[in-house]
Every structure is written in structure tokens, then in C-alpha cells.
């Protein structure tokens, strides 16, 4: 059964994307905010977009520092991720409060977070006001990942190394199986067509037999 929903909730249908913990630094202050409005925009040059509401403390941290880092958390940081999105860095130091361990980035001043499986360092390439958010376009200046978790794609062998995905509200998930796809060859397509025709033929035979049986019963009833 289909259900209708408010247009503003349509974004939830695109849920299931990885959570990124956006870390920033400006004039000796540090902040971190979970974000799911994150997307790759270009391969060459490598550009990544992050949409941030102007009311967020992270917005001004990115605006003035002109850089940020994306940290890809795992299940280990599940409750931290939710908490970091419920308090504002304008009133307290989130990193000090949560005592999350950090390490130094290679190219930006923003700290990188332990307990994650991927890190992307960005300098702000451009910014656009779009709807009620600002889209910061970051140019990737450095990237790294845990070898056991990522090798061109997420490996998913160890559940502790799986990236955390956001489903909406306070629900999250981790990826399940890694499934390899292949492009069907002409022979495969022909085989599937023939199998479909054979199945259709079998269904027609069954239907014809059913009709014959029903007519036989009707004739018997008249007798």
C-alpha cells in the first residue's frame, strides 16, 4: 500500500547514506557535527559538497576557517554521533565534553577523530546559498582510510569496520553483504528471454487445463 508524505520528508527516502562527522577548527576552537547532506560533486578536481544550515555553529567555523574534515564513523561511535548532533558547539567544546580521541590532520587544522574508518580533508573551494542551507564545496587535499575497512570499496568483512549509515530521526544501520554485479552478456539475455517464454508457456498450459477441467465439471453437473 502506497503512502503519501510531506514534501519536506522526501529527503528521508534518500536515507541510508554514510554519516560524516564534520570537524572544524578556527582560532584555537574546535567543533564536530554529524552530517548526512554530504555528496561527491566532481572527480577531477576532487570536490565534495556539504550542506550546512546557517544556524549551526559548524557553518561559521567552515565559513571563517575555509576548511573542514570529514570523518566516517563506525558502530563504535553510534551514541556519540547522535549526541554530537543534539548539542551546539557555540556553547561548549564537544570534543572536550565527549573526550573523543583525535589526531592531527595532514593538510588542515581541523582535528581527525579516532574510531573512524575514513578521513577526508578539504579546503573550501566555493559556497552557495541553496534553500535554507549553505552548500560548501570542498576540494579534497588529503584522504585516508583504514586498510582493513576499505580497498577501493568498503570491504565489510569485519562488522566493527563497517561505516555507520543514517536512516533518519535517531535510527542508524551498517551495511550488510557486499554483492558483486556484472553486465549481462547477449547469451545471458537470450537465455532469460527463453526461460521467460517457457515459463509463460507453462502458465498458459496450466490455465488451459484448468479451463478444460472446469468445463468437464459443468458438463457432469448438467448430466
N, C-alpha and C positions, 0 to 999 in steps of 0.2 A: 504494500500500500504506500503510495507516494504521500509525502507531507510537504506543506508549504512552510516557508520560514522567512523571517525578516531579511531584507537585503543586506543589512549590516552583519548578519550572521553567516553570509555566504562564504566568508573567509575561512570558516571552520571546515568547510568541505575540502579545503586545501591543507588541512591539518595533517600531522604525521611527519612534518619536516624536522630536521635536526634542530635542537636548541643550541643557540650560541650565547655564551656568556661574553658580553662586550665589556672589555676592561679599558679604562682610560686613566690618564694622568695629566695634571695641569697645576703648575706652581706648587709642587710638593703635595698635592692632594691626589688621592686615588679613588676610583669608583669601579663598580662592576654591576652590570644589569643583564638579565636574561632577555633574549630577543628571538623571535621566530620570523619577523619580517626581514629575512636575510636572503639574498639571491645572487648567483653569479650573473654578471652582465656582459662580460667580454673575455675572450681567451687571450688575445694579443692586441693591446696590452691587457694583463690580467686585472679585471675590475670586478669588485663585489659591492652590491648595494645593501645598505642597512637603513631601514625606515624607523625613525625615532620621533615620538611625539615631543613637541617643544616644551611640554610641562615636565618632561623627565630631566633629572639632573644630568644624565649622560649626554643629553642633547647639547648643552652648553660646554660640557667637557670636551666633546668632539669638535664643536664649533671653534673653540678658542685654541685648543691644542693642535688641531688639524691632523689628528692621527687617532688610531684605535687598534685594538687587537680583538680577534675572535677566538674564543676558547671553546672547544667541543667537549662537553662533559659526558660522563658515563653515569650508570645507575648509582655509583658511589656518592654522587653529588645531588641525587634526586631531591632531597629535602632542602638542601642549601639553595638549589635553583629556585624552588618555589618561594623560599623565604626572601631571597635576594630581589625577587620581583614584587614583594609586598611592603618593602621599606624604601625610603628615599635616602640617597647619599648626600642630599643637601643638608640633612640634619644629623647624620652620623657617618662614621667611617665603616663601611660594610666589611671591608677586609679585616680590619682590626676586631670588629664585633664577632665575625664568624671564625676568625683565626684560620682562615684558609691559607695554606702554604703557597707561596708564589716563587717564581724565579725570573731572572732578568731576560727580557726580550733581546733579540739581536739587533733590530733596526729602529725600534720605537721605545719611548719611555714608559708606555703602559705596561704594567706587570702581567706576566703569564701565570696561569693557575695550574697547580698540581692537581692530579685526579682527573685530568682530561686526556683525550687521546689525539687531539689535533689542535694546532695553533696557527693562526693566520695574522700576520702583522700588516697593517695598512696605513698609508698616508692618504689624507683626503684629497681626492682628485677634483671633485666638484660637489655641489649641493643644490638641491632643488626643493622648493616648497610644493608638495603634492597633497591636495586634500587637507586633512588635519595633521599630516606628518611631514617631516623633512627627510628627503631621501639623500643620505650621504653616500657618495660614490667613492669607495676606497680603492686605491691602487695597491695591489699586493707587493710588498717589498721583502717579505720573508714568509716562509711556511715550513712547518714540520709536523710530524705525526709519529705516534708510537708504532714501531715496526711490526709488533705482534697484532696490531689492530688494523693497519692499513697498508696495502700494497697495490696502488693504482685504484683499488676499490676497497670498501670495508670488508674484512675477512670473516668476521662473525663467529670464529671458532671458539672463542672464549667469551662467555656472557659478561664477564667483568670488563671486557674491552669493547663492548658494543656502544655506539653513540646513543645518547638519550634523545628521544623524539617527543614532541609536544602534541597532544591531542586536543587540548582545549580545557579551559577552567583550571582545575588542578590535577588533570589526568595526563599521564605520560606512558610511553611504551619504548621497547627496544626492538630492533629488527630481529626477524626470525631466521628463516633459511635464505641462503644465497643461491639463487636459481640462475642457471646459465641459459640464455636464449640463443637460437640460431635462425638464420634466414632459411625458409623452406626452399628446397630445390624443386625444379619442374616435375621430377618424378614423384616427389612427396605430394605435391599439389594434385597431380593426376590420380594418385592412389587414394587420397582423401575424397576426391570427387567420385571415383568409382565406388568407394566404400559407402559414401552418402547415397548414391543411386541404388546400391544394393540394399541398403537399409530401407530406403523409401519403397523399393520393390517388395521387400518382406512385409512392410507395414500394409501395403496395398493388398497383398495376398491374404494377410490376416483379416483385413476388413472384408474382402470378398467372401472368405469362408464364413465370417460372422453373418453376413447378409444371407448367404445360402442356408445356413442353419436356422436363422430366424424365419425365412420363408417356409422351410420344411416344417417347423413347429406350427406355423399358421395354417398350412395345408392339413396337418394332422388334426388340428382343432376343428376345422370345417368338417372333416370326415366323421 
